[in-house]
Amino acid sequence: MLLRLKLYTLFLFFVFSTSCAYYNTFYNAEQYFEEAEKLRLEKDGEMIPISAMDKYGKTIEKSKKVIEEFPESRYVNEARLLMSKARYYRSDYDLAIADLKVIIRNGPNKLMEEAKYWQALCKWKKGSVSAGIDELNTLLGNSKSKNIKAKCYLSLAEIAGELRDVDLSLDHLQMAAKLTTNRNEKGVIYGKLSKMAFDKQEFTLAKNGYNNVIAFSLSKDKTEEAHLQILKILRIENNYRSAEKKIKSMLLDDKFNRISGELELELVQLYKAQGDFEDIESRLETIVNDYQRTNVSAEAYYQLGKIHTSDKWNLSKAKEYFDMVSKESSRSIFSPMAGNYSKAIDLYQIAVKDLEKHRKMDISENNAVLDSLLDTTKASAPKEVRPDRTVAELYYQLADLEAFTFDRYEESISYLKKIIDKFPDSKFKPKSMFALVFVYEALDDSISSEQTKLNLLKNFPDSEYTSYLTGGSGITESNEQKRIFKEAESEMFHDKKKGIDILKSVIQIDSEDEYALSAAFTIGYYYDQEAVIDSALKYYTWIKDNHPNSDQSIHVIQRLNSISLALNSVVSDTVGSISGE
């Protein structure tokens, strides 16, 4: 009897230990998956962070252990589904589908719909878009589960977005947001909806979406970002009073201490929009003192530089401010643009000095001739060396910088007309007439633009500039790059993502140009900040390969090394492939 009792006790211990073992293993798999999901959702589902990739890998490892070591366990099918989901996020679609088919064929009914859902996603990601859409719509029609329907709508929204059907994507997102019961996921969906609506300039929908992000998101970063976006919308809608009231209220609330600098900058933008420039400079000076060595102070220095190239026209002071941008934060998104302005100021000041040398030498030579006529015994003074560039060339450079860098079109016209009138035989005359066409266009003076164009065609019918105007060469590439870069720069203050999209076209025009380098650095940094690692790597590597001797390349190489170390810290089995843009 005693022996029998001992054996029974031993049996119970064995059963209990075994059940504990597979339950603990499955529980660990679930924990890793939940942690990965939280990290993924914090990035709005746009990119899977490296840390999440690591957790998905551990999910697979633990799920495999349940399936292989405890095949009779009641958790086997759940472990297989969990593993399939983790594999989906690691882009291991074929492996995921193989496991999902097992569940669909043999698994319990309660897991069937979810398995079909993930199978549809895998097919879509593998390139079978139509099959994925059809399976999602079928599931949508048949399922009674709000959760499954929400997932289907969300995925259909993502597919519609990829197919550039924005309206359909927005409709699906609104349905997904209504149906989902997961608070954090609801916040993520509203985040996607808001961004899409903002880009489409449906500001009422965007504003409502951002308010829901604030209500549901568990991410402090996302709720703060939503508040800032609402402020931008209020500014765009000219609702200045509400925007100012909201900013000042938030500045008094300790809850928003982390974004107080951004709020101060938004207040500056608000005053600019209203044409209230009186206190802007002093506000920016306060910001650079209060938020030293941050992206906030870098942007403030950039804005101070712009003030001194526009309103005040103090290039020396402007250069000081522009040079401070990268010192405050070398990775500021405004650093490349500030660098361009700083270089442009250098070029402008050198051109002015060379013109002054020409003027002094002309006076000196005239005086020398006069002296020699009056006193033939007087020895002539040693000749100074003239600048390499002619007066006409220097005028043209100043005109180019005035118009296409500093937006001083009237000053540019003055220099171009001097070339046309005073240097009729210079090669810069047709070039100046050509530039004048576009300067007049920028001023919306179509009559003067057309008249200048006709004069160019009449007087220089065989020039490359005439060829361009009649449908020929691409000689305006440099100015076009400048124009697009400036457009992107302006957009950055309103919508960084849209500004980044514009910058991509700068690189396509001429990859060797300085503006292409600045554009690539700005784009790379943007993706780096957004944790879209593969896209950041793409642009950083492009800079390293195409502009190895640039200042930007130094920063890029350092960052590439840091990213490489981070990637290597994740075990190879967990990295998978990362999808970016």
ChimeraX attribute file (.defattr): number of C-alpha atoms within 10 A of each C-alpha:
attribute: neighborCount
match mode: 1-to-1
recipient: residues
	/A:1	6
	/A:2	7
	/A:3	8
	/A:4	9
	/A:5	10
	/A:6	11
	/A:7	12
	/A:8	12
	/A:9	12
	/A:10	12
	/A:11	12
	/A:12	12
	/A:13	12
	/A:14	12
	/A:15	12
	/A:16	11
	/A:17	12
	/A:18	14
	/A:19	15
	/A:20	12
	/A:21	15
	/A:22	23
	/A:23	17
	/A:24	14
	/A:25	21
	/A:26	24
	/A:27	17
	/A:28	16
	/A:29	26
	/A:30	22
	/A:31	15
	/A:32	22
	/A:33	24
	/A:34	16
	/A:35	15
	/A:36	26
	/A:37	20
	/A:38	18
	/A:39	21
	/A:40	20
	/A:41	22
	/A:42	23
	/A:43	18
	/A:44	20
	/A:45	17
	/A:46	17
	/A:47	22
	/A:48	25
	/A:49	21
	/A:50	23
	/A:51	18
	/A:52	26
	/A:53	28
	/A:54	22
	/A:55	24
	/A:56	31
	/A:57	27
	/A:58	24
	/A:59	32
	/A:60	25
	/A:61	16
	/A:62	22
	/A:63	29
	/A:64	20
	/A:65	18
	/A:66	27
	/A:67	19
	/A:68	10
	/A:69	12
	/A:70	17
	/A:71	13
	/A:72	10
	/A:73	15
	/A:74	13
	/A:75	19
	/A:76	23
	/A:77	22
	/A:78	19
	/A:79	25
	/A:80	23
	/A:81	24
	/A:82	26
	/A:83	27
	/A:84	28
	/A:85	27
	/A:86	27
	/A:87	25
	/A:88	22
	/A:89	24
	/A:90	23
	/A:91	19
	/A:92	17
	/A:93	21
	/A:94	16
	/A:95	14
	/A:96	25
	/A:97	23
	/A:98	12
	/A:99	20
	/A:100	29
	/A:101	15
	/A:102	14
	/A:103	23
	/A:104	17
	/A:105	9
	/A:106	11
	/A:107	18
	/A:108	11
	/A:109	11
	/A:110	8
	/A:111	15
	/A:112	17
	/A:113	18
	/A:114	20
	/A:115	25
	/A:116	19
	/A:117	22
	/A:118	23
	/A:119	27
	/A:120	26
	/A:121	24
	/A:122	27
	/A:123	19
	/A:124	20
	/A:125	15
	/A:126	14
	/A:127	10
	/A:128	13
	/A:129	16
	/A:130	13
	/A:131	14
	/A:132	24
	/A:133	20
	/A:134	12
	/A:135	19
	/A:136	26
	/A:137	16
	/A:138	13
	/A:139	20
	/A:140	20
	/A:141	10
	/A:142	11
	/A:143	12
	/A:144	10
	/A:145	13
	/A:146	15
	/A:147	15
	/A:148	20
	/A:149	23
	/A:150	24
	/A:151	24
	/A:152	26
	/A:153	24
	/A:154	24
	/A:155	23
	/A:156	23
	/A:157	27
	/A:158	20
	/A:159	21
	/A:160	19
	/A:161	16
	/A:162	11
	/A:163	12
	/A:164	11
	/A:165	13
	/A:166	18
	/A:167	15
	/A:168	16
	/A:169	24
	/A:170	22
	/A:171	16
	/A:172	21
	/A:173	28
	/A:174	18
	/A:175	18
	/A:176	27
	/A:177	24
	/A:178	13
	/A:179	18
	/A:180	21
	/A:181	13
	/A:182	13
	/A:183	15
	/A:184	20
	/A:185	24
	/A:186	23
	/A:187	29
	/A:188	26
	/A:189	28
	/A:190	29
	/A:191	27
	/A:192	24
	/A:193	25
	/A:194	29
	/A:195	22
	/A:196	20
	/A:197	20
	/A:198	20
	/A:199	14
	/A:200	13
	/A:201	13
	/A:202	14
	/A:203	20
	/A:204	16
	/A:205	18
	/A:206	26
	/A:207	23
	/A:208	15
	/A:209	26
	/A:210	29
	/A:211	20
	/A:212	21
	/A:213	30
	/A:214	21
	/A:215	15
	/A:216	19
	/A:217	24
	/A:218	19
	/A:219	20
	/A:220	13
	/A:221	13
	/A:222	20
	/A:223	21
	/A:224	16
	/A:225	18
	/A:226	24
	/A:227	21
	/A:228	18
	/A:229	21
	/A:230	22
	/A:231	24
	/A:232	22
	/A:233	20
	/A:234	21
	/A:235	23
	/A:236	15
	/A:237	12
	/A:238	14
	/A:239	14
	/A:240	18
	/A:241	11
	/A:242	12
	/A:243	21
	/A:244	19
	/A:245	10
	/A:246	16
	/A:247	21
	/A:248	14
	/A:249	11
	/A:250	17
	/A:251	16
	/A:252	11
	/A:253	11
	/A:254	9
	/A:255	11
	/A:256	16
	/A:257	13
	/A:258	12
	/A:259	18
	/A:260	21
	/A:261	21
	/A:262	19
	/A:263	23
	/A:264	20
	/A:265	22
	/A:266	21
	/A:267	21
	/A:268	20
	/A:269	19
	/A:270	24
	/A:271	18
	/A:272	14
	/A:273	14
	/A:274	11
	/A:275	9
	/A:276	12
	/A:277	14
	/A:278	10
	/A:279	11
	/A:280	19
	/A:281	16
	/A:282	11
	/A:283	15
	/A:284	22
	/A:285	14
	/A:286	14
	/A:287	22
	/A:288	21
	/A:289	11
	/A:290	13
	/A:291	16
	/A:292	13
	/A:293	17
	/A:294	19
	/A:295	23
	/A:296	26
	/A:297	28
	/A:298	31
	/A:299	28
	/A:300	30
	/A:301	27
	/A:302	27
	/A:303	24
	/A:304	23
	/A:305	28
	/A:306	21
	/A:307	19
	/A:308	18
	/A:309	23
	/A:310	14
	/A:311	9
	/A:312	12
	/A:313	14
	/A:314	13
	/A:315	21
	/A:316	15
	/A:317	15
	/A:318	26
	/A:319	24
	/A:320	15
	/A:321	23
	/A:322	30
	/A:323	20
	/A:324	23
	/A:325	31
	/A:326	23
	/A:327	15
	/A:328	21
	/A:329	19
	/A:330	18
	/A:331	25
	/A:332	23
	/A:333	26
	/A:334	24
	/A:335	27
	/A:336	24
	/A:337	21
	/A:338	28
	/A:339	20
	/A:340	17
	/A:341	24
	/A:342	21
	/A:343	14
	/A:344	19
	/A:345	21
	/A:346	15
	/A:347	14
	/A:348	20
	/A:349	15
	/A:350	14
	/A:351	21
	/A:352	16
	/A:353	13
	/A:354	19
	/A:355	21
	/A:356	13
	/A:357	16
	/A:358	18
	/A:359	13
	/A:360	12
	/A:361	16
	/A:362	13
	/A:363	12
	/A:364	15
	/A:365	16
	/A:366	11
	/A:367	12
	/A:368	16
	/A:369	13
	/A:370	11
	/A:371	15
	/A:372	13
	/A:373	11
	/A:374	10
	/A:375	10
	/A:376	9
	/A:377	9
	/A:378	11
	/A:379	10
	/A:380	12
	/A:381	9
	/A:382	6
	/A:383	9
	/A:384	10
	/A:385	9
	/A:386	13
	/A:387	14
	/A:388	8
	/A:389	13
	/A:390	14
	/A:391	18
	/A:392	22
	/A:393	19
	/A:394	21
	/A:395	24
	/A:396	24
	/A:397	18
	/A:398	22
	/A:399	28
	/A:400	25
	/A:401	22
	/A:402	21
	/A:403	21
	/A:404	21
	/A:405	20
	/A:406	18
	/A:407	17
	/A:408	17
	/A:409	20
	/A:410	14
	/A:411	14
	/A:412	25
	/A:413	21
	/A:414	12
	/A:415	20
	/A:416	26
	/A:417	18
	/A:418	16
	/A:419	27
	/A:420	18
	/A:421	10
	/A:422	11
	/A:423	14
	/A:424	12
	/A:425	11
	/A:426	14
	/A:427	12
	/A:428	18
	/A:429	24
	/A:430	23
	/A:431	19
	/A:432	26
	/A:433	25
	/A:434	24
	/A:435	25
	/A:436	24
	/A:437	21
	/A:438	20
	/A:439	25
	/A:440	19
	/A:441	15
	/A:442	15
	/A:443	12
	/A:444	11
	/A:445	13
	/A:446	14
	/A:447	11
	/A:448	16
	/A:449	21
	/A:450	15
	/A:451	12
	/A:452	19
	/A:453	20
	/A:454	15
	/A:455	14
	/A:456	23
	/A:457	20
	/A:458	11
	/A:459	11
	/A:460	16
	/A:461	12
	/A:462	11
	/A:463	13
	/A:464	17
	/A:465	25
	/A:466	22
	/A:467	16
	/A:468	14
	/A:469	14
	/A:470	10
	/A:471	9
	/A:472	11
	/A:473	13
	/A:474	13
	/A:475	12
	/A:476	12
	/A:477	14
	/A:478	16
	/A:479	17
	/A:480	16
	/A:481	24
	/A:482	19
	/A:483	15
	/A:484	18
	/A:485	26
	/A:486	21
	/A:487	14
	/A:488	24
	/A:489	20
	/A:490	13
	/A:491	16
	/A:492	17
	/A:493	14
	/A:494	17
	/A:495	16
	/A:496	17
	/A:497	17
	/A:498	13
	/A:499	22
	/A:500	22
	/A:501	12
	/A:502	20
	/A:503	25
	/A:504	18
	/A:505	16
	/A:506	26
	/A:507	20
	/A:508	11
	/A:509	16
	/A:510	16
	/A:511	17
	/A:512	12
	/A:513	17
	/A:514	18
	/A:515	24
	/A:516	24
	/A:517	24
	/A:518	25
	/A:519	28
	/A:520	27
	/A:521	25
	/A:522	27
	/A:523	25
	/A:524	28
	/A:525	23
	/A:526	20
	/A:527	21
	/A:528	20
	/A:529	14
	/A:530	15
	/A:531	18
	/A:532	23
	/A:533	22
	/A:534	18
	/A:535	21
	/A:536	28
	/A:537	20
	/A:538	15
	/A:539	22
	/A:540	25
	/A:541	19
	/A:542	19
	/A:543	25
	/A:544	18
	/A:545	11
	/A:546	13
	/A:547	18
	/A:548	15
	/A:549	11
	/A:550	14
	/A:551	10
	/A:552	22
	/A:553	21
	/A:554	13
	/A:555	15
	/A:556	25
	/A:557	16
	/A:558	11
	/A:559	18
	/A:560	16
	/A:561	11
	/A:562	12
	/A:563	16
	/A:564	12
	/A:565	11
	/A:566	12
	/A:567	16
	/A:568	11
	/A:569	13
	/A:570	16
	/A:571	12
	/A:572	11
	/A:573	14
	/A:574	22
	/A:575	22
	/A:576	18
	/A:577	13
	/A:578	17
	/A:579	15
	/A:580	15
	/A:581	10
